Amino acid sequence: MRTLNLDNKKVLVRVDFNVPLDESYNVSDNTRIVRAIPTIQYILDKGGSVILMSHLGRPLRKRNEDGSINRKAFTLKHLTNELSELLNRPVHFASDTIGDEARRLAGNLSPGEILLLENTRFHEEETSGDVEFAKELSQLGDVYINDAFGTAHRSHASTAVIAQFFDQTQRGFGFLIENELRNASKILVNPPGPFTAILGGAKVSDKIALIENLLPKVDNICIGGGMAYTFIKALGGKVGNSLVEDERIEMASDLLRKAEKSNTAIHLPEDSLIASDFSNDARSKEVMSDQIENGWMGLDIGNRAISKFRKVILESRTIIWNGPMGVFEFPSFSNGTIEVAKAMALATETGAFSLVGGGDSIAAINQSGLSDKVSFISTGGGAMLELLEGKSLPGIAAIEEE
């Protein structure tokens, strides 16, 4: 973006304002909006006007009973006050993403002014990557900036398809994406070792590509969450009623064999905090993870596992974390996740580079109050995951294409 002429230009910026709203439709967490402010402010300072595009939720999947779009729940108009306060200037709003009103308001913008377009996902052409829809969007601006890392892995009209209507002197990345890519490169390009990946969450199937891509690069993989029990069962352990993907057991065995060949240590939780029911108030006890009786399920890693994971993390110089260690939404089963967050913070304090990516991991680090104690928190869980899996992100590739 720094290489582009923005003076007196109408700059079309794809941001990720997919933020949570409370029952009164007020923004309850403005992190993603705050992260976009430097890019918006830079354009204004350089003499440009700003036209913002974003999605909010999945309105076409959550229609009213009569089949109409629930505009009240998903309109971006709810964000104008928050945005205006953060930028200390008024924000104009277009009640549609394209069409006469959007063209008129965009055409009338003066340098230093801001226009927020309506939710791009009110149009099914957005998610289908419709070329004509992207072309109509492109006609609102002179320059296109993509600063929505959270949707960079989607081939949507406003995130990837639109770039073709701007030449290389008219398109670029914003500061948020620049920051995401710079920090991801610290993981992907010659990271200092020992290099440890901490992976959690419910399903092995969600992390197969990530594990396979990481195996040649990392020294350790610490596995927690529900996905651990598929590996434990693959090793012949008894896991009771714990979450297991039986159809992935052979794949888990294969990943363990590959890890051995690549000299990557896979650390499974030695013990687990198990529960009689999937509930915060369920009866619970600690047992060895491969000796869980029928009728009981693992909902968090145990104290032995916490000690082992902590030791591995504190000996590491590069650490990535994707996925909680248990059902951290239940306070009774959040300890493993919180202790991992604490270990990451301590390792960072002593010189390690730590990156947290993934919605649940971000929620966990925020919940632990340690978000400012790690090196970098990615705004795009899915996008960061695909980047770490070695995949090309359409929203990035579209800008870089000659």
Buried (B, 14 or more C-beta within 10 A) or exposed (E): BEEBEBEEBBBBBBBBBBBEBEEEBEBEEBBBBEBBBBBBBBBBEBEBBBBBBBBBBEBBEEEEEEEEBBBEBBBBBBBBEBBBEBBEEEBBBBBBBBEEBBBEBBEEBEBEBBBBBBBBBBBEBBBEBBBEBBBBBBBBBBBBBBBBBBBBBBBBBBBBBBBBBBEEEBBBBBBBBBBBBEBBEBBBEEBEEBBBBBBBBBBBBBBBBBBBBBBEBBBBBBBBBBBBBBBBBBEEBBBBBBBBBEEBBEBBBBBBEBBEEEEBBBBBBBBBBBBEBEBBEBEBEBBBBBBBEEEBBBBBBBBBBBBBBBEBBBEBBBBBBBBBBBBBBBEBBBBBBBBBBBBBBBBBEEEBBBBBBBBBBBBBBBBBEBBEBBBBBBBBBBBBBBBBBEEEBBBBEBBEEE
